[in-house]
Amino acid sequence: MSVEQLAVASLVLALRGDAPVLAVDDWGAMLVRVTLAIVAGGAIGGDREVAGKPAGLRTHMLVSLGSALFVMAILQMGDSTEALSRAIQGVAAGVGFLGAGEILQKRKESGKWAVKGLTSAAAIWLSAALGVLAGCGLWQLCAIGGGAALLILVSAKWFERHLPN
């Protein structure tokens, strides 16, 4: 049986409530999921680090890893999909506080307020989502989401610079 078939079979069993998605003694699967979470968070964090943002490589890697660990704990306990849903909701809400810390308002010389850090806050939230996907073993969706995020972060910056104010 291929890795993909095992992942699908585990997910189907878990959604039916018949078995945990992640066995306690499956060190290989745990290592792959944790590594994927770290790499996904690192990819987003690396972009933010290069841009000189306060929440960079380490922050995004830790957010993604933490998110993966929260969902992996539920999956290993074999709890219901409701428990998994609550864990994901908790991660999304909790990471919102980190993102809020990234958003700053300051008054420009013109007297108008400028909001800074929204992209960084969204990137932190996205890193958490990628960690959840990695923790759940949904590596394809994690890879697609991470790639799309990098494409947006890089290409949208170019468009923003070339659009008229």
GROMACS elastic network, one bead per residue, 0.5 to 0.9 nm:
[ bonds ]
;  ai    aj funct       b0    kb
    1     4     6  0.82187   500
    1     5     6  0.61226   500
    1     6     6  0.65898   500
    2     5     6  0.51710   500
    2     6     6  0.62622   500
    2     7     6  0.86453   500
    3     6     6  0.51004   500
    3     7     6  0.61407   500
    3     8     6  0.86456   500
    4     7     6  0.50746   500
    4     8     6  0.61826   500
    4     9     6  0.85263   500
    5     8     6  0.51531   500
    5     9     6  0.60076   500
    5    10     6  0.84689   500
    6     9     6  0.50784   500
    6    10     6  0.59999   500
    6    11     6  0.84848   500
    7    10     6  0.51608   500
    7    11     6  0.61142   500
    7    12     6  0.86005   500
    7    21     6  0.81076   500
    7   137     6  0.69807   500
    7   138     6  0.81747   500
    8    11     6  0.51006   500
    8    12     6  0.61005   500
    8    13     6  0.85714   500
    9    12     6  0.51577   500
    9    13     6  0.61729   500
    9    14     6  0.85524   500
    9    21     6  0.87912   500
   10    13     6  0.51582   500
   10    14     6  0.60756   500
   10    15     6  0.85801   500
   10    19     6  0.75246   500
   10    20     6  0.73708   500
   10    22     6  0.77134   500
   11    14     6  0.50328   500
   11    15     6  0.60541   500
   11    16     6  0.85250   500
   11    19     6  0.89196   500
   11    20     6  0.83843   500
   11    21     6  0.57861   500
   11   136     6  0.85804   500
   11   137     6  0.86348   500
   12    15     6  0.52037   500
   12    16     6  0.62198   500
   12    17     6  0.85571   500
   12    18     6  0.86693   500
   12    21     6  0.85858   500
   13    16     6  0.51599   500
   13    17     6  0.61361   500
   13    18     6  0.51281   500
   13    19     6  0.55067   500
   13    20     6  0.74298   500
   13    21     6  0.72951   500
   14    18     6  0.57958   500
   14    19     6  0.51636   500
   14    20     6  0.53866   500
   14    21     6  0.54088   500
   14    75     6  0.81746   500
   14    78     6  0.74672   500
   14    79     6  0.85943   500
   14    80     6  0.77291   500
   14    81     6  0.75323   500
   15    18     6  0.76678   500
   15    19     6  0.85199   500
   15    21     6  0.86935   500
   15    80     6  0.77650   500
   15    81     6  0.62858   500
   16    19     6  0.80239   500
   16    80     6  0.87900   500
   16    81     6  0.86089   500
   17    20     6  0.76765   500
   17    78     6  0.78763   500
   17    79     6  0.78534   500
   17    80     6  0.61605   500
   17    81     6  0.75023   500
   18    78     6  0.85006   500
   19    22     6  0.86896   500
   19    23     6  0.88103   500
   19    78     6  0.60833   500
   19    79     6  0.87466   500
   20    23     6  0.63772   500
   20    24     6  0.89799   500
   20    74     6  0.85482   500
   20    75     6  0.55028   500
   20    76     6  0.57720   500
   20    77     6  0.66510   500
   20    79     6  0.71649   500
   20    80     6  0.87919   500
   21    72     6  0.86772   500
   21    75     6  0.54245   500
   21    76     6  0.67496   500
   21    78     6  0.70308   500
   21   136     6  0.78456   500
   21   137     6  0.85728   500
   22    25     6  0.85116   500
   22    26     6  0.69789   500
   22    29     6  0.74230   500
   22    30     6  0.76016   500
   22    72     6  0.71315   500
   22    73     6  0.87692   500
   22    75     6  0.55339   500
   22    77     6  0.83806   500
   22    78     6  0.79406   500
   22   136     6  0.83882   500
   22   137     6  0.87061   500
   23    26     6  0.52504   500
   23    27     6  0.84720   500
   23    29     6  0.85383   500
   23    30     6  0.87700   500
   23    75     6  0.80638   500
   23    76     6  0.56745   500
   23    77     6  0.84740   500
   23    78     6  0.85412   500
   24    27     6  0.76546   500
   24    30     6  0.87156   500
   24    76     6  0.57156   500
   24    77     6  0.80816   500
   25    28     6  0.87366   500
   25    30     6  0.89014   500
   26    29     6  0.56237   500
   26    30     6  0.64031   500
   26    31     6  0.87638   500
   27    30     6  0.50740   500
   27    31     6  0.60317   500
   27    32     6  0.85869   500
   28    31     6  0.51593   500
   28    32     6  0.61920   500
   28    33     6  0.86430   500
   29    32     6  0.51359   500
   29    33     6  0.61530   500
   29    34     6  0.85628   500
   29   137     6  0.82002   500
   30    33     6  0.52267   500
   30    34     6  0.60865   500
   30    35     6  0.84425   500
   30    72     6  0.80863   500
   30   135     6  0.81582   500
   31    34     6  0.51864   500
   31    35     6  0.59285   500
   31    36     6  0.84091   500
   32    35     6  0.51542   500
   32    36     6  0.60140   500
   32    37     6  0.85840   500
   32   134     6  0.84952   500
   32   137     6  0.85661   500
   33    36     6  0.51000   500
   33    37     6  0.61940   500
   33    38     6  0.86800   500
   33    68     6  0.74961   500
   33    72     6  0.86810   500
   33   131     6  0.86027   500
   33   133     6  0.88296   500
   33   134     6  0.51872   500
   33   135     6  0.53528   500
   33   136     6  0.76949   500
   33   137     6  0.61672   500
   33   138     6  0.88517   500
   33   139     6  0.79489   500
   34    37     6  0.51361   500
   34    38     6  0.62698   500
   34    39     6  0.86678   500
   34    64     6  0.89430   500
   34    65     6  0.63922   500
   34    68     6  0.67133   500
   34    69     6  0.75735   500
   34   131     6  0.82585   500
   34   134     6  0.71216   500
   34   135     6  0.67990   500
   35    38     6  0.50936   500
   35    39     6  0.60902   500
   35    40     6  0.84893   500
   35    65     6  0.83148   500
   35   134     6  0.84888   500
   36    39     6  0.51029   500
   36    40     6  0.59613   500
   36    41     6  0.84440   500
   36    65     6  0.87498   500
   36   130     6  0.88182   500
   36   131     6  0.78761   500
   36   134     6  0.58415   500
   36   135     6  0.83285   500
   36   139     6  0.74421   500
   36   142     6  0.82655   500
   36   143     6  0.87922   500
   37    40     6  0.51838   500
   37    41     6  0.60666   500
   37    42     6  0.83135   500
   37    61     6  0.73994   500
   37    62     6  0.89581   500
   37    64     6  0.54230   500
   37    65     6  0.53482   500
   37    66     6  0.87234   500
   37    67     6  0.83047   500
   37    68     6  0.64065   500
   37   127     6  0.84313   500
   37   128     6  0.88608   500
   37   130     6  0.65745   500
   37   132     6  0.78988   500
   37   133     6  0.80150   500
   37   134     6  0.52489   500
   37   135     6  0.70351   500
   37   142     6  0.84543   500
   38    41     6  0.52422   500
   38    42     6  0.58581   500
   38    43     6  0.85441   500
   38    60     6  0.83452   500
   38    61     6  0.50430   500
   38    62     6  0.73147   500
   38    63     6  0.88035   500
   38    64     6  0.62435   500
   38    65     6  0.56004   500
   38   131     6  0.76792   500
   39    43     6  0.60761   500
   39    44     6  0.88068   500
   39    61     6  0.72521   500
   39    64     6  0.87871   500
   40    43     6  0.52070   500
   40    44     6  0.66569   500
   40    45     6  0.85780   500
   40    60     6  0.86562   500
   40    61     6  0.74894   500
   40    64     6  0.73391   500
   40   127     6  0.71377   500
   40   130     6  0.64265   500
   40   131     6  0.73393   500
   40   134     6  0.83808   500
   40   142     6  0.74440   500
   40   143     6  0.75345   500
   40   146     6  0.61561   500
   40   147     6  0.89893   500
   41    44     6  0.53720   500
   41    45     6  0.59037   500
   41    46     6  0.83170   500
   41    57     6  0.75774   500
   41    58     6  0.84899   500
   41    59     6  0.83558   500
   41    62     6  0.74780   500
   41    63     6  0.72418   500
   41    64     6  0.51668   500
   41    65     6  0.75793   500
   41   124     6  0.85966   500
   41   126     6  0.85686   500
   41   127     6  0.51161   500
   41   128     6  0.78211   500
   41   130     6  0.70645   500
   41   131     6  0.71702   500
   41   146     6  0.83340   500
   42    46     6  0.56093   500
   42    47     6  0.84453   500
   42    56     6  0.85065   500
   42    57     6  0.54883   500
   42    58     6  0.72650   500
   42    59     6  0.86714   500
   42    60     6  0.61647   500
   42    62     6  0.87637   500
   42    64     6  0.84422   500
   42   127     6  0.85983   500
   43    46     6  0.51897   500
   43    47     6  0.65974   500
   43    48     6  0.89483   500
   43    57     6  0.78076   500
   43    60     6  0.85186   500
   43    61     6  0.83935   500
   43   146     6  0.75020   500
   43   147     6  0.88317   500
   43   150     6  0.75859   500
   44    47     6  0.53643   500
   44    48     6  0.65288   500
   44    49     6  0.87228   500
   44    56     6  0.81849   500
   44    57     6  0.74508   500
   44    60     6  0.68392   500
   44    61     6  0.84011   500
   44   123     6  0.69422   500
   44   124     6  0.84482   500
   44   126     6  0.84849   500
   44   127     6  0.69037   500
   44   146     6  0.73254   500
   44   149     6  0.74018   500
   44   150     6  0.65421   500
   44   153     6  0.85639   500
   45    49     6  0.59389   500
   45    50     6  0.85568   500
   45    55     6  0.73550   500
   45    58     6  0.69510   500
   45    59     6  0.70321   500
   45    61     6  0.67692   500
   45   123     6  0.79888   500
   45   124     6  0.83030   500
   45   127     6  0.81561   500
   46    50     6  0.61621   500
   46    51     6  0.85557   500
   46    56     6  0.63141   500
   46    58     6  0.85980   500
   46    60     6  0.84262   500
   47    50     6  0.52644   500
   47    51     6  0.63387   500
   47    52     6  0.88543   500
   47    56     6  0.76607   500
   47    57     6  0.78640   500
   47   150     6  0.75671   500
   47   153     6  0.76430   500
   47   154     6  0.80957   500
   48    51     6  0.50077   500
   48    52     6  0.64102   500
   48    53     6  0.54767   500
   48    54     6  0.80751   500
   48    55     6  0.69993   500
   48    56     6  0.50854   500
   48    57     6  0.70555   500
   48    60     6  0.89075   500
   48   120     6  0.72855   500
   48   123     6  0.82677   500
   48   153     6  0.87536   500
   49    52     6  0.50681   500
   49    53     6  0.56820   500
   49    54     6  0.75284   500
   49    55     6  0.72740   500
   49    57     6  0.57217   500
   49    58     6  0.89630   500
   50    53     6  0.76504   500
   50    56     6  0.80639   500
   50    57     6  0.89459   500
   51    56     6  0.86686   500
   52    55     6  0.86635   500
   52    56     6  0.76877   500
   53    56     6  0.60175   500
   53   117     6  0.84706   500
   53   120     6  0.73512   500
   54    59     6  0.88411   500
   54   102     6  0.78960   500
   54   120     6  0.85186   500
   55    58     6  0.77169   500
   55    59     6  0.55369   500
   55    60     6  0.70228   500
   55   102     6  0.76181   500
   55   120     6  0.70458   500
   55   121     6  0.86945   500
   55   124     6  0.78980   500
   56    59     6  0.55566   500
   56    60     6  0.62073   500
   56    61     6  0.85657   500
   56   120     6  0.87785   500
   57    60     6  0.55189   500
   57    61     6  0.61422   500
   57    62     6  0.86421   500
   58    61     6  0.51039   500
   58    62     6  0.60512   500
   58    63     6  0.85300   500
   59    62     6  0.52340   500
   59    63     6  0.61280   500
   59    64     6  0.85974   500
   59   124     6  0.80465   500
   60    63     6  0.50652   500
   60    64     6  0.60664   500
   60    65     6  0.84291   500
   60   123     6  0.80198   500
   60   124     6  0.60673   500
   60   127     6  0.59214   500
   60   128     6  0.79671   500
   61    64     6  0.52493   500
   61    65     6  0.60316   500
   61    66     6  0.84883   500
   61   127     6  0.76130   500
   61   131     6  0.88112   500
   62    65     6  0.50062   500
   62    66     6  0.58811   500
   62    67     6  0.84023   500
   63    66     6  0.51795   500
   63    67     6  0.61287   500
   63    68     6  0.86318   500
   63    95     6  0.77302   500
   63   124     6  0.71540   500
   63   125     6  0.84737   500
   63   127     6  0.64031   500
   63   128     6  0.55960   500
   63   131     6  0.74665   500
   64    67     6  0.51746   500
   64    68     6  0.62485   500
   64    69     6  0.87080   500
   64   124     6  0.84430   500
   64   126     6  0.85701   500
   64   127     6  0.50923   500
   64   129     6  0.73465   500
   64   130     6  0.63420   500
   64   132     6  0.73433   500
   64   134     6  0.85806   500
   65    68     6  0.51133   500
   65    69     6  0.62098   500
   65    70     6  0.87278   500
   65   127     6  0.88852   500
   65   128     6  0.79765   500
   65   131     6  0.58142   500
   65   132     6  0.85657   500
   65   134     6  0.88551   500
   65   135     6  0.83787   500
   66    69     6  0.50957   500
   66    70     6  0.62588   500
   66    71     6  0.88719   500
   66    91     6  0.87309   500
   66   128     6  0.78403   500
   66   131     6  0.73147   500
   66   132     6  0.87619   500
   67    70     6  0.52465   500
   67    71     6  0.65771   500
   67    72     6  0.86041   500
   67    87     6  0.89865   500
   67    88     6  0.80467   500
   67    91     6  0.62430   500
   67    92     6  0.87785   500
   67    95     6  0.89913   500
   67   127     6  0.85327   500
   67   128     6  0.54732   500
   67   129     6  0.74659   500
   67   130     6  0.82288   500
   67   131     6  0.50286   500
   67   132     6  0.53155   500
   67   133     6  0.88710   500
   67   134     6  0.88769   500
   67   135     6  0.74251   500
   68    71     6  0.54458   500
   68    72     6  0.59579   500
   68    73     6  0.85673   500
   68   128     6  0.79317   500
   68   129     6  0.87960   500
   68   130     6  0.81952   500
   68   133     6  0.73523   500
   68   134     6  0.61552   500
   68   136     6  0.73831   500
   69    73     6  0.60247   500
   69    74     6  0.87423   500
   69   131     6  0.81834   500
   69   132     6  0.81882   500
   69   135     6  0.65143   500
   70    73     6  0.54213   500
   70    74     6  0.68284   500
   70    75     6  0.89722   500
   70    87     6  0.67127   500
   70    88     6  0.80549   500
   70    91     6  0.77533   500
   70   132     6  0.79946   500
   70   135     6  0.80013   500
   71    74     6  0.52192   500
   71    75     6  0.62262   500
   71    76     6  0.86504   500
   71    84     6  0.64451   500
   71    87     6  0.62835   500
   71    88     6  0.69013   500
   71    91     6  0.88779   500
   71   131     6  0.88063   500
   71   132     6  0.63272   500
   71   133     6  0.89103   500
   71   135     6  0.58702   500
   71   136     6  0.66608   500
   72    76     6  0.59923   500
   72    77     6  0.85270   500
   72   132     6  0.84604   500
   72   135     6  0.53373   500
   72   136     6  0.66115   500
   73    76     6  0.52015   500
   73    77     6  0.62883   500
   73    78     6  0.87813   500
   74    77     6  0.52087   500
   74    78     6  0.64419   500
   74    79     6  0.59335   500
   74    80     6  0.83595   500
   74    83     6  0.69403   500
   74    84     6  0.60267   500
   74    87     6  0.76350   500
   75    78     6  0.52107   500
   75    79     6  0.65344   500
   75    80     6  0.85793   500
   75    81     6  0.89423   500
   75    84     6  0.72937   500
   75   135     6  0.86833   500
   75   136     6  0.76041   500
   76    79     6  0.78563   500
   79    82     6  0.79444   500
   79    83     6  0.60449   500
   79    84     6  0.72820   500
   80    83     6  0.52889   500
   80    84     6  0.66261   500
   80    85     6  0.87277   500
   81    85     6  0.60368   500
   81    86     6  0.85580   500
   82    86     6  0.61785   500
   82    87     6  0.86265   500
   83    86     6  0.50775   500
   83    87     6  0.62163   500
   83    88     6  0.86775   500
   84    87     6  0.50656   500
   84    88     6  0.62374   500
   84    89     6  0.85961   500
   85    88     6  0.51545   500
   85    89     6  0.61524   500
   85    90     6  0.85735   500
   86    90     6  0.60667   500
   86    91     6  0.86071   500
   87    90     6  0.50166   500
   87    91     6  0.62012   500
   87    92     6  0.86498   500
   88    91     6  0.50893   500
   88    92     6  0.61827   500
   88    93     6  0.86115   500
   88   129     6  0.85314   500
   88   132     6  0.70902   500
   89    92     6  0.51458   500
   89    93     6  0.61363   500
   89    94     6  0.84083   500
   90    93     6  0.52053   500
   90    94     6  0.58269   500
   90    95     6  0.83517   500
   91    94     6  0.51091   500
   91    95     6  0.59260   500
   91    96     6  0.84258   500
   91   128     6  0.71701   500
   91   129     6  0.84580   500
   91   132     6  0.84025   500
   92    95     6  0.54348   500
   92    96     6  0.63524   500
   92   125     6  0.69390   500
   92   128     6  0.70932   500
   92   129     6  0.75186   500
   93    96     6  0.50974   500
   93    97     6  0.72069   500
   94    97     6  0.56139   500
   94    98     6  0.73350   500
   95    98     6  0.51330   500
   95    99     6  0.63563   500
   95   100     6  0.86306   500
   95   124     6  0.72256   500
   95   125     6  0.60499   500
   95   128     6  0.70608   500
   96   100     6  0.60495   500
   96   101     6  0.86813   500
   96   121     6  0.77427   500
   96   122     6  0.87992   500
   96   124     6  0.82654   500
   96   125     6  0.66181   500
   97   101     6  0.64395   500
   97   102     6  0.89723   500
   98   101     6  0.52208   500
   98   102     6  0.68553   500
   98   121     6  0.73924   500
   98   124     6  0.74926   500
   98   125     6  0.84331   500
   99   102     6  0.51734   500
   99   103     6  0.68359   500
   99   117     6  0.83839   500
   99   118     6  0.79758   500
   99   120     6  0.71779   500
   99   122     6  0.68722   500
   99   123     6  0.82886   500
   99   124     6  0.61450   500
   99   125     6  0.68310   500
  100   103     6  0.53417   500
  100   104     6  0.83629   500
  100   117     6  0.87272   500
  100   118     6  0.85419   500
  100   121     6  0.65642   500
  101   104     6  0.76113   500
  101   117     6  0.87680   500
  101   121     6  0.79210   500
  102   116     6  0.79435   500
  102   117     6  0.52869   500
  102   118     6  0.72795   500
  102   120     6  0.65263   500
  102   121     6  0.56960   500
  103   115     6  0.68970   500
  103   116     6  0.56087   500
  103   118     6  0.57269   500
  103   119     6  0.88001   500
  103   120     6  0.79064   500
  103   121     6  0.67257   500
  104   114     6  0.81478   500
  104   115     6  0.57596   500
  104   116     6  0.51272   500
  104   117     6  0.62239   500
  104   118     6  0.84392   500
  105   113     6  0.64963   500
  105   114     6  0.55790   500
  105   116     6  0.62487   500
  105   117     6  0.88362   500
  106   112     6  0.84409   500
  106   113     6  0.56113   500
  106   114     6  0.54190   500
  106   115     6  0.67111   500
  106   116     6  0.80733   500
  107   110     6  0.77948   500
  107   111     6  0.58273   500
  107   112     6  0.56356   500
  107   114     6  0.60001   500
  107   115     6  0.88393   500
  108   111     6  0.53606   500
  108   112     6  0.54820   500
  108   113     6  0.59865   500
  108   114     6  0.64486   500
  109   112     6  0.74355   500
  110   113     6  0.86398   500
  115   118     6  0.74268   500
  116   119     6  0.81720   500
  116   120     6  0.87346   500
  117   120     6  0.50831   500
  117   121     6  0.60977   500
  117   122     6  0.85850   500
  118   121     6  0.50400   500
  118   122     6  0.61452   500
  118   123     6  0.85220   500
  119   122     6  0.50229   500
  119   123     6  0.60330   500
  119   124     6  0.86485   500
  119   153     6  0.85523   500
  120   124     6  0.62657   500
  120   125     6  0.86846   500
  121   124     6  0.52067   500
  121   125     6  0.63723   500
  121   126     6  0.86358   500
  122   125     6  0.50570   500
  122   126     6  0.60627   500
  122   127     6  0.85767   500
  123   127     6  0.60646   500
  123   128     6  0.86261   500
  123   149     6  0.82233   500
  123   153     6  0.89163   500
  124   127     6  0.50619   500
  124   128     6  0.64237   500
  124   129     6  0.88101   500
  125   128     6  0.51626   500
  125   129     6  0.64499   500
  125   130     6  0.88348   500
  126   130     6  0.61983   500
  126   131     6  0.85458   500
  126   145     6  0.86526   500
  126   146     6  0.84754   500
  126   149     6  0.80615   500
  127   130     6  0.50522   500
  127   131     6  0.61798   500
  127   132     6  0.86765   500
  127   146     6  0.83540   500
  128   132     6  0.62602   500
  128   133     6  0.87115   500
  129   132     6  0.50380   500
  129   133     6  0.62804   500
  129   134     6  0.86244   500
  129   142     6  0.83899   500
  129   145     6  0.89342   500
  130   133     6  0.50696   500
  130   134     6  0.61288   500
  130   135     6  0.84896   500
  130   141     6  0.84310   500
  130   142     6  0.54157   500
  130   143     6  0.83507   500
  130   145     6  0.71390   500
  130   146     6  0.69561   500
  131   134     6  0.50271   500
  131   135     6  0.59541   500
  131   136     6  0.84950   500
  131   142     6  0.79508   500
  132   135     6  0.50192   500
  132   136     6  0.61376   500
  132   137     6  0.86279   500
  132   138     6  0.86422   500
  132   142     6  0.86449   500
  133   136     6  0.51479   500
  133   137     6  0.62933   500
  133   138     6  0.51321   500
  133   139     6  0.66913   500
  133   140     6  0.88636   500
  133   141     6  0.69725   500
  133   142     6  0.55494   500
  134   137     6  0.50527   500
  134   138     6  0.56626   500
  134   139     6  0.55887   500
  134   140     6  0.89631   500
  134   141     6  0.85515   500
  134   142     6  0.61349   500
  134   143     6  0.89720   500
  135   138     6  0.75452   500
  135   139     6  0.87100   500
  136   139     6  0.82118   500
  137   140     6  0.86267   500
  137   142     6  0.87707   500
  138   141     6  0.56540   500
  138   142     6  0.62379   500
  138   143     6  0.87756   500
  139   143     6  0.60051   500
  139   144     6  0.85311   500
  140   143     6  0.51328   500
  140   144     6  0.61733   500
  140   145     6  0.84806   500
  141   144     6  0.50586   500
  141   145     6  0.58844   500
  141   146     6  0.83273   500
  142   145     6  0.51356   500
  142   146     6  0.59312   500
  142   147     6  0.84169   500
  143   146     6  0.51381   500
  143   147     6  0.60041   500
  143   148     6  0.84610   500
  144   147     6  0.51511   500
  144   148     6  0.60388   500
  144   149     6  0.85062   500
  145   148     6  0.50979   500
  145   149     6  0.60598   500
  145   150     6  0.86425   500
  146   149     6  0.50618   500
  146   150     6  0.62449   500
  146   151     6  0.85895   500
  147   150     6  0.51939   500
  147   151     6  0.61519   500
  147   152     6  0.86206   500
  148   151     6  0.50183   500
  148   152     6  0.61495   500
  148   153     6  0.86004   500
  149   152     6  0.50783   500
  149   153     6  0.60814   500
  149   154     6  0.85652   500
  150   153     6  0.50541   500
  150   154     6  0.60546   500
  150   155     6  0.82880   500
  151   154     6  0.53577   500
  151   155     6  0.57232   500
  151   156     6  0.77990   500
  152   155     6  0.53769   500
  152   156     6  0.53134   500
  152   157     6  0.78786   500
  153   156     6  0.57705   500
  153   157     6  0.62853   500
  154   157     6  0.55412   500
  154   158     6  0.68000   500
  155   158     6  0.51934   500
  155   159     6  0.64514   500
  155   160     6  0.87319   500
  156   160     6  0.60351   500
  156   161     6  0.86224   500
  157   160     6  0.50813   500
  157   161     6  0.63473   500
  157   162     6  0.88249   500
  158   161     6  0.53089   500
  158   162     6  0.64925   500
  158   163     6  0.88718   500
  159   162     6  0.51354   500
  159   163     6  0.60521   500
  160   163     6  0.54284   500
  160   164     6  0.83724   500
  160   165     6  0.89353   500
  161   164     6  0.81596   500
